[in-house]
Amino acid sequence: MRNDTGEWKELAAVSESEFARFQAFLASHETTEIEVDGRSIEYSISGEGARCALLLAGGWGGPELAYESILGLEDMCRVLVVDVSGFGDPAGLLRAVHRVLDKVGIRRAVLIGQSMSGILAQVLLRQDSSRIDGMVLINTIAPRKKRCRKWALPLIKVMPLSIFKRLAKKSLSKLGKYQADVSPEIEERLKFKAAFVSHAFTRSATKAKLLNVLKQAYQLNLMDGYTQREVENWNGRLHIISSEDDPYFADIELFRDAFPDLTLTLLPTGYGHIAPQVFREEFFQDIRDFIRRLED
C-alpha cells in the first residue's frame, strides 16, 4: 500500500485523531501487485475468518481508499480490496478480480459496493455471479438504459484533465453536503473524509482511470434492468443500505422489483449521501450482521 504517510501529512491539520487512525492503518497494511492482461493491479487482503468481503477500488485511488471498510470489517472476516481502475470493460474487470481471488485462495465472497464502487460491484455480479454469496450496495444506482449518453464519453476523452477533475470534484463536494446537526467529533470526521477524498483524487486520478470507471458505468446502464434469468441464476442475497434523502434513493424500487427478497436498512435522514460516514459504527455493524445472516 502507499504507506508513505508523508504523502498524506497535510491531512493531519484537518484532524489529528483521524489522521493518526489512517497513519496506523497504512503502517499495518500492505498491498500486493499482480499482472493481468499486461496490466499491474494492486490488491490488499487482511483479516481472518471463513467469509471474505470483496471491495473494488478504482478511479482516483487504490486499496487505501477503502481503509475505513477494512478497519470496520477485518476483525470478523477477510477483507480483499482490488484496484480495478486499469479496466474499462466488464470482461476485463471480471478476469482481474477472478485472478486475484484465485491468487489469494478465495473461492466465494461477499461483494460490497458504495456509490461508485457499487456500480463496479454490479458490473462484476452481472458478468459472473457464481462466486458471490451476497452483495451489499450502499447509496448507489440501479442500471437504467436511459442514463446512457452516447456523447458523454467522447466529450470526456477530449476534455483536459484539469477541467475534468474540477467538474468531478464539484460533484463529489455536492454529494458531501448534509443538513442535520452533528456533534463536533463527527463534524471533524466528516471534514477529514472530505479532505481525504479530495487529496486522493488530486494525487491519483488520471484521465485513463476516470474514463475506465465511466465506461464501466456506461456498460452497466446499457445492460438496463436485471432480467429474471439473471436473478434466478444467482443463489446469493442482496442487502441495501441507504437513506431517504440520498440522491439515488429512488433506485431502490428498481432493485426491489428485480430482487423482491432483498433486505433494506435505512439510515437517518438529514445526511444524504454521507449518512454511512455519520453513523460509521452502526453502518459497519449492519454489514457485519448481514454477513453473519448468510450462514442461516
C-alpha atoms as one frame of an Amber mdcrd trajectory, in Angstrom:
protein
   0.000   0.000   0.000   1.061   3.550  -0.438   2.361   3.576   3.129   4.439
   6.728   2.937   2.424   8.867   5.331   4.424  11.883   4.224   2.295  11.948
   1.085  -0.760  12.478   3.283   0.699  14.703   6.005  -1.421  17.720   5.081
  -4.451  15.803   6.380  -3.074  15.962   9.925  -4.126  19.605  10.071  -7.743
  18.593   9.431  -7.985  16.016  12.221  -5.099  14.699  14.269  -7.125  11.755
  15.592  -8.435  10.624  12.196  -5.025  11.115  10.611  -3.445   9.007  13.350
  -6.004   6.286  12.632  -5.227   6.391   8.918  -1.487   6.563   9.580  -1.701
   3.435  11.749  -3.641   1.704   9.003  -1.002   2.487   6.373   1.732   1.231
   8.675  -0.001  -2.112   9.248  -1.475  -2.898   5.824   0.410  -3.635   2.631
  -0.664  -4.144  -0.951   0.499  -6.696  -3.477   0.744  -6.284  -7.237  -0.262
  -8.855  -9.808  -0.244  -8.670 -13.600  -3.449  -9.308 -15.534  -3.681  -8.780
 -19.302  -0.362  -6.951 -19.189  -1.558  -4.501 -16.541  -0.366  -4.214 -12.984
  -3.144  -4.497 -10.409  -2.911  -3.623  -6.735  -4.807  -5.529  -4.091  -4.761
  -5.831  -0.329  -6.017  -8.599   1.900  -6.275  -8.677   5.666  -8.341 -10.146
   8.463  -9.320 -13.688   9.305 -12.450 -15.765   9.092 -14.419 -18.128   6.913
 -16.058 -15.317   4.963 -14.430 -12.798   2.660 -15.687  -9.278   1.977 -14.690
  -8.161  -1.529 -14.455  -4.448  -2.375 -13.479  -2.873  -5.679 -11.452   0.335
  -5.859 -10.843   2.466  -8.900 -10.919   5.907 -10.415  -8.911   8.000  -8.027
  -7.010   5.731  -5.726  -6.098   2.187  -4.807  -6.977  -0.089  -1.900  -6.232
   2.661   0.632  -9.497   4.334  -0.386 -11.313   1.509   1.417  -9.362   1.826
   4.658 -12.449   2.528   6.771 -14.205  -0.557   5.426 -11.114  -2.653   6.034
 -10.855  -1.449   9.628 -14.580  -1.887  10.141 -14.756  -5.493   8.950 -11.398
  -7.225   9.197 -11.870  -8.459  12.756 -14.735 -10.744  11.663 -13.787 -11.769
   8.120 -11.119 -11.486   5.487 -11.275  -8.252   3.528  -9.991  -8.176  -0.039
  -9.769  -4.863  -1.920  -8.887  -4.927  -5.627  -7.981  -1.857  -7.666  -9.731
  -2.391 -10.999  -9.080   1.073 -12.443  -6.972  -0.412 -15.234 -10.012  -1.951
 -16.911 -12.773  -0.172 -18.808 -14.609  -3.271 -19.992 -16.707  -5.641 -17.837
 -14.945  -8.772 -19.109 -11.547  -7.360 -18.171 -12.793  -6.410 -14.726 -14.056
  -9.967 -14.219 -10.739 -11.503 -15.293  -8.826  -9.213 -12.961 -10.966  -9.975
  -9.917 -11.067 -13.713 -10.534  -7.303 -13.777 -10.991  -6.837 -12.107  -7.605
  -9.409 -14.387  -5.931  -7.537 -17.402  -7.264  -4.192 -15.949  -6.203  -5.243
 -15.494  -2.577  -7.199 -18.757  -2.449 -10.716 -17.385  -2.042 -13.478 -19.352
  -3.719 -16.506 -17.224  -2.838 -17.001 -13.739  -1.421 -19.495 -11.162  -0.220
 -19.383  -8.209  -2.608 -19.661  -4.744  -1.061 -20.034  -1.562  -3.095 -20.763
   2.009  -2.055 -21.608   4.815  -4.501 -19.237   4.472  -7.478 -17.848   1.153
  -6.236 -21.452  -0.056  -6.119 -21.546   0.369  -9.874 -18.373  -1.689 -10.245
 -19.816  -4.334  -7.927 -22.915  -4.687 -10.098 -20.813  -4.910 -13.250 -18.949
  -7.819 -11.677 -22.109  -9.545 -10.468 -23.719  -9.344 -13.900 -20.649 -10.795
 -15.574 -20.500 -13.848 -13.300 -22.335 -14.307 -10.011 -21.076 -17.834  -9.358
 -18.501 -16.743  -6.763 -20.655 -14.183  -4.972 -22.691 -15.363  -1.967 -24.135
 -11.953  -1.170 -23.932  -8.323  -2.177 -24.255  -5.165  -0.118 -24.989  -1.991
  -2.066 -24.804   1.385  -0.376 -26.132   4.638  -1.851 -25.663   3.616  -5.457
 -27.606   3.475  -8.706 -29.569   0.682 -10.307 -28.945   0.140 -14.037 -31.147
   2.294 -16.288 -30.576   2.356 -20.030 -31.955   5.894 -20.267 -28.921   7.108
 -18.312 -26.654   6.253 -21.244 -25.475   9.344 -23.086 -23.539   8.442 -26.237
 -21.946  11.872 -26.366 -20.589  11.764 -22.802 -17.527   9.546 -23.252 -16.315
  11.190 -26.499 -16.658  14.592 -24.828 -14.710  13.497 -21.760 -11.969  11.979
 -23.921 -11.147  15.382 -25.417 -11.695  17.333 -22.210  -8.485  18.499 -20.469
  -7.822  16.526 -17.297  -7.742  19.722 -15.223 -11.309  20.593 -16.234 -12.444
  17.001 -15.806 -11.026  16.911 -12.278 -12.608  20.241 -11.414 -16.045  19.047
 -12.512 -15.663  15.717 -10.737 -14.519  17.394  -7.523 -17.528  19.706  -7.673
 -19.801  16.697  -7.979 -18.105  14.948  -5.056 -18.385  18.098  -2.955 -22.111
  18.302  -3.678 -22.597  14.710  -2.564 -20.807  15.554   0.676 -23.314  18.159
   1.829 -25.690  17.491   4.734 -28.454  19.380   6.543 -28.780  17.933  10.034
 -26.661  18.891  13.022 -23.749  16.689  14.033 -21.514  16.609  17.075 -18.116
  18.334  16.902 -16.435  14.912  16.837 -18.449  13.736  13.829 -18.030  17.092
  12.097 -14.260  16.685  12.393 -14.554  13.155  10.999 -16.580  14.390   8.024
 -14.119  17.170   7.299 -11.290  14.661   7.352 -13.091  12.297   4.980 -13.821
  15.152   2.561 -10.190  16.268   2.666  -9.036  12.661   2.291 -11.141  12.084
  -0.842 -10.051  15.411  -2.337  -6.381  14.663  -1.665  -6.654  11.132  -3.074
  -8.400  12.472  -6.157  -5.786  15.162  -6.781  -2.951  12.749  -6.148  -4.078
   9.643  -8.030  -6.778  10.395 -10.582  -5.735  10.108 -14.219  -7.750  10.501
 -17.397  -7.386   6.778 -18.142  -8.583   5.663 -14.696 -11.542   8.020 -14.652
 -12.543   7.048 -18.164 -12.409   3.379 -17.259 -14.798   3.869 -14.347 -17.176
   5.854 -16.542 -17.003   3.165 -19.228 -18.000   0.560 -16.652 -20.917   2.737
 -15.520 -21.986   3.189 -19.140 -21.906  -0.558 -19.745 -23.914  -1.253 -16.587
 -26.644   1.177 -17.644 -26.559  -0.130 -21.206 -27.479  -3.579 -19.900 -30.532
  -1.927 -18.335 -32.560  -3.572 -15.565 -31.899  -7.007 -14.146 -33.537  -9.834
 -16.035 -35.463 -12.647 -14.371 -32.893 -15.099 -15.667 -30.032 -13.184 -14.033
 -31.832 -13.172 -10.708 -32.827 -16.843 -10.891 -29.282 -17.896 -11.783 -27.880
 -16.224  -8.662 -28.303 -18.030  -5.369 -26.986 -15.124  -3.315 -28.714 -12.435
  -1.296 -28.881  -8.686  -1.812 -28.782  -6.167   1.018 -29.136  -2.422   0.517
 -28.183   0.407   2.860 -29.442   3.882   2.081 -31.399   6.843   3.433 -34.493
   8.533   2.089 -32.631  11.739   1.237 -29.820  10.063  -0.682 -29.761  11.218
  -4.352 -30.099   7.616  -5.523 -32.811   6.502  -3.099 -35.483   6.232  -5.826
 -33.498   3.437  -7.481 -34.246   1.145  -4.548 -37.611   0.380  -6.129 -35.814
  -0.900  -9.231 -33.749  -3.220  -7.063 -36.841  -4.331  -5.180 -38.668  -5.128
  -8.428 -35.793  -7.356  -9.521 -34.894  -8.790  -6.098 -38.140  -8.967  -4.077
 -36.369 -10.770  -1.224 -33.741  -8.092  -0.722 -33.226  -6.715   2.763 -33.027
  -2.990   3.377 -31.574  -0.809   6.111 -32.469   2.880   6.164 -30.110   5.263
   7.914 -31.487   8.509   9.432 -32.272  11.357   7.068 -30.608  14.757   7.095
 -27.213  13.484   5.987 -27.812  12.498   2.376 -25.053  10.579   0.643 -22.709
  10.651   3.622 -25.034   9.084   6.204 -22.783   5.971   6.392 -19.896   8.207
   7.485 -22.012   9.916  10.146 -23.243   6.601  11.554 -19.995   4.762  10.977
 -20.264   2.197  13.776 -23.913   1.375  13.086 -23.179   1.161   9.371 -20.433
  -1.424   9.699 -22.387  -3.370  12.305 -25.221  -3.668   9.803 -22.858  -5.096
   7.171 -21.394  -7.492   9.735 -24.879  -8.671  10.681 -25.728  -9.301   7.026
 -22.562 -11.356   6.512 -23.445 -13.447   9.578 -27.021 -13.990   8.303 -25.608
 -15.599   5.163 -24.859 -18.614   7.367 -28.571 -19.059   8.192
